């Protein structure tokens, strides 16, 4: 693996971690729909 492959893999993993953080912890599982109909209460 070259340095470019390692950088690309790191960017993908960082993006996946950010998406998990934003959906699971920051929004507490809400999908972001308007009106709050898809958030579990």
Order of alpha helices (4+ residues) and beta strands (2+ residues): alpha
